[in-house]
Amino acid sequence: MSIFLTGATGYLGSYVAARLLDRSEQRLALLVRAKDEDGAARRLWESLQLHMDFDRFAELLQSRIDLFPGDLTRPRFGLETPAWQRLVATTDSVVHVAASLNRMSARLCFDVNLRGSLEVVELARAAHELHGVRRFSFVSTTAVCGERQDEVVQEDSSIDWGRRDYDPYGGTKKFAEHMVARLLPEVPVTIFRPSTVMGDTRFAATSQFDMVRATAMLARMKVIPLHPDGRHDIVPADYVGYAIADLHQRENLRHHIYHLSAGKGTETYRELMERIRLFGKVSRHVFAPALRGGFGAVAGAAAASPRALGISYAGALFKSFWPYLTFHTVFDNRRVVEELGAAPMPFGSYGSATLEFAIENDFRYPTRPWPEARASAKTPEVTPSAA
């Protein structure tokens, strides 16, 4: 039997996959957007190379991983009937990580976060009807809380249906949570809500750069249009990935919703900027919260400017994240800290290396190519009896 995991080729999903492969003996059934198994294997290598070398990856590909090339948003993921039946027959539990984080596109968010999640729910329903499903873990986001200001938000009070959403991302994830709970009444459902996931406490490398770029830009600014005592809840990817993978495998959990966040340990902007060292240098900052509104307007204008001016991307980046940078809200994390027995490390204590890696690599991950000697290697087809 297998753990069915979506999003393994994404940043956070790669952490969950790597942790499950390291700390579990179960097989992983991975849905990968690709035309065939060879293409799926190559895409998976691009994401998992952050966590392992190719020899280890190749061994796991043969021994522990079942690839299902398909599309999250198509009926039955676009799988042929035998592949779909095999997936249903071998799915013991589900970890649904895949999502569109495009905060500017309602179409993409609805398509992936709602239609895609519905297809994953349908798989879980079919598997549960056939042989039972141990757990459905849904990776949501703290953005389901909607518009907030100056709060410490608890898990059970995060969702307020009368509150406005910041963007389509938060809105669609909020409804997806509701949909999963309503359509899987007989399956144990666990909701994980990460805050802003950024960097790794063990090494500098990262393959996700949008928020890293925004933070690097802030760190280089002499005048920062934010309140020095404002806070933005940032949590390391290794903590989040470990929490999802480890708690998913436990038989009994104390709660059904967990904030994966920095909680009350979230640094203020003053503390964060004092701790960041870019290539050994400390920048001196002046905080000017009175400029917050004007900066947001400028970011919006820059986002709408012609690409030829070269400022549209930076403008769109800040326009997308600006509400999250200014809402001065953190998310209580006592539940996950009690479960794991450890709190996440604050970004200021490891983030300098992340920012330096991103700057040195021009905000691109230096992907290692698929070794040509392995180019013709094919993964064996797995039958239900072998899983």
Residue pairs with C-beta under 8 A, 6 or more apart in sequence:
1 26
1 27
1 90
1 91
1 92
1 387
2 26
2 27
2 28
2 29
2 66
2 90
2 91
2 92
2 387
3 20
3 24
3 26
3 27
3 28
3 29
3 91
3 92
3 93
3 94
3 95
3 248
4 29
4 31
4 87
4 91
4 93
4 94
4 95
4 120
4 123
5 13
5 16
5 17
5 20
5 28
5 29
5 30
5 31
5 94
5 95
5 97
6 13
6 30
6 31
6 72
6 95
6 96
6 97
6 98
6 116
6 120
7 13
7 16
7 96
7 97
7 98
7 99
7 139
8 14
8 16
8 17
8 28
8 30
8 32
8 44
8 47
8 48
8 97
9 32
9 33
9 43
9 44
9 46
9 47
10 47
10 97
10 98
10 99
11 47
11 197
11 206
11 207
11 208
11 237
12 97
12 139
12 194
12 197
12 237
12 240
12 241
13 47
13 97
13 98
14 47
14 48
14 50
14 51
14 207
14 241
15 51
15 237
15 238
15 240
15 241
15 242
15 244
15 245
16 95
16 97
16 139
16 241
16 244
16 245
17 28
17 30
17 47
17 48
18 48
18 50
18 51
18 52
18 241
19 241
19 242
19 244
19 245
19 246
20 26
20 28
20 95
20 245
20 248
20 249
21 28
21 60
21 64
21 65
23 245
23 246
23 249
24 245
24 249
26 92
27 64
27 65
27 66
27 90
27 382
27 387
28 64
28 65
28 66
29 66
29 68
29 87
29 90
29 91
29 387
30 40
30 44
30 65
30 66
30 67
30 68
31 68
31 70
31 72
31 77
31 98
32 39
32 40
32 43
32 44
32 67
32 68
32 69
32 70
33 43
33 69
33 70
33 71
33 72
34 40
34 42
34 43
34 69
35 69
36 69
37 67
37 69
37 378
37 379
38 378
39 69
40 67
40 68
40 69
41 61
41 67
41 377
41 379
42 370
44 57
44 61
44 65
44 67
45 54
45 57
45 370
46 367
47 207
48 57
49 57
49 367
49 368
50 205
50 206
50 207
50 365
52 60
54 368
54 371
54 374
58 374
58 377
61 67
61 379
62 379
62 380
65 379
66 90
66 382
66 387
67 379
68 77
68 79
68 83
68 87
70 77
70 78
70 79
71 77
71 78
72 98
72 112
72 116
72 119
72 120
73 111
73 112
73 115
73 116
73 119
74 119
75 119
76 84
76 119
76 122
76 123
77 84
77 119
77 123
79 87
86 382
86 383
86 384
86 387
87 123
88 123
88 126
88 127
88 130
89 127
89 130
89 131
89 384
90 382
90 384
90 387
91 123
91 124
91 127
91 133
92 133
92 134
93 133
93 134
93 135
93 136
93 137
93 248
94 120
94 123
94 124
94 127
94 133
94 135
94 136
94 137
95 137
95 139
95 244
95 245
95 248
96 117
96 120
96 136
96 137
96 138
96 139
96 180
97 139
97 244
98 112
98 116
99 112
99 113
99 116
99 139
99 141
99 169
99 173
100 108
100 109
100 111
100 112
100 113
100 169
101 169
102 108
102 109
102 168
102 169
103 109
103 166
103 167
103 168
103 169
103 320
103 321
104 167
104 168
104 316
104 319
104 320
105 168
106 168
109 168
109 169
109 171
109 172
110 168
110 172
113 169
113 172
113 173
113 176
114 172
114 175
114 176
114 179
117 138
117 176
117 179
117 180
118 179
118 183
121 136
121 179
121 180
121 183
121 184
124 133
124 136
124 184
124 187
125 183
125 184
127 133
128 184
128 186
128 187
133 187
134 188
135 187
135 188
135 189
135 190
135 248
136 180
136 184
136 187
136 188
136 189
136 190
137 189
137 190
137 192
137 244
137 247
137 248
138 176
138 177
138 180
138 189
138 190
138 191
138 192
139 192
139 194
139 244
140 173
140 174
140 176
140 177
140 191
140 192
140 193
141 169
141 170
141 173
141 193
141 194
141 195
142 153
142 158
142 193
142 194
142 195
142 233
142 259
142 261
142 331
143 165
143 166
143 167
143 169
143 170
143 173
143 324
144 158
144 159
144 170
144 173
144 174
144 177
144 193
145 153
145 158
145 159
145 160
145 163
145 170
145 329
145 331
146 159
146 160
146 163
146 164
146 165
146 166
146 170
146 174
147 163
147 164
147 165
147 166
147 323
147 327
148 163
148 327
148 329
149 327
149 328
149 329
150 328
150 329
151 329
151 330
152 263
152 264
152 329
152 330
152 331
152 332
153 259
153 329
153 330
153 331
153 332
154 332
155 193
155 255
155 257
155 258
155 259
155 332
155 335
156 257
158 193
158 257
158 259
158 331
159 174
159 177
159 178
165 171
165 174
166 323
166 324
167 320
167 323
177 191
180 189
180 191
181 189
181 191
188 256
189 256
190 247
190 248
190 253
190 256
190 257
190 258
191 256
191 257
191 258
192 240
192 243
192 244
192 247
192 258
192 260
193 257
193 258
193 259
193 260
193 261
193 331
194 235
194 240
194 260
194 261
195 233
195 234
195 235
195 259
195 260
195 261
195 262
195 330
195 331
196 211
196 232
196 233
196 234
196 235
196 324
197 208
197 234
197 235
197 236
197 237
197 240
198 206
198 208
198 211
198 212
198 215
198 234
198 235
198 236
198 237
198 347
198 351
198 354
199 206
199 212
199 236
199 237
199 347
199 350
199 351
199 353
199 354
200 206
200 236
200 237
200 238
200 350
200 354
201 236
201 238
201 239
201 345
201 349
201 350
202 238
203 353
204 353
204 354
204 356
204 357
205 357
205 365
206 212
206 237
206 354
206 357
206 358
206 365
207 365
208 237
209 358
209 363
209 364
209 365
210 317
210 320
210 321
211 321
212 354
212 355
212 358
212 363
213 317
213 358
213 363
214 317
214 318
214 321
214 325
215 351
215 355
216 278
216 355
216 358
216 359
217 314
217 318
218 224
218 226
218 273
219 273
219 276
219 278
219 283
219 355
220 278
220 283
221 285
222 283
222 284
222 285
222 286
223 285
223 286
223 287
223 288
223 291
224 269
224 273
224 285
224 286
224 287
224 288
225 288
225 289
225 290
225 291
225 292
225 294
225 295
226 269
226 287
226 289
226 292
226 325
226 326
227 269
227 287
227 289
227 292
227 328
228 268
228 269
228 270
228 287
228 289
229 268
229 269
229 270
229 328
230 268
230 269
230 289
230 325
230 326
230 328
231 266
231 267
231 268
231 269
231 328
231 329
231 330
232 266
232 269
232 324
232 325
233 261
233 262
233 263
233 266
233 329
233 330
233 331
234 262
234 266
234 267
234 346
234 347
234 351
235 260
235 261
235 262
235 344
236 344
236 345
236 347
236 350
239 260
239 344
239 345
240 260
242 340
243 258
243 260
243 336
243 339
243 340
244 260
246 340
247 253
247 258
247 336
247 339
247 340
253 339
254 335
254 338
254 339
255 335
257 335
258 335
258 336
258 339
259 331
259 332
259 333
259 335
259 336
260 333
260 336
261 330
261 331
261 332
261 333
261 344
262 330
262 333
262 344
262 346
262 347
263 330
263 331
263 332
263 333
263 334
263 337
263 343
264 330
264 332
264 333
265 333
265 343
265 344
265 346
266 330
266 346
267 275
267 346
267 347
267 348
269 287
270 287
271 348
272 347
272 348
272 351
273 283
273 285
274 282
274 348
275 348
275 349
275 351
275 352
276 283
276 348
276 351
276 352
276 355
277 352
278 352
278 355
278 356
278 359
279 356
292 326
295 318
295 322
296 318
296 319
296 322
296 326
298 315
299 315
299 318
299 319
299 322
300 315
300 319
301 315
302 311
302 312
302 314
302 315
302 316
302 318
302 319
303 312
303 315
303 316
303 318
303 319
304 312
304 315
305 311
305 312
305 315
306 312
333 343
333 344
337 343
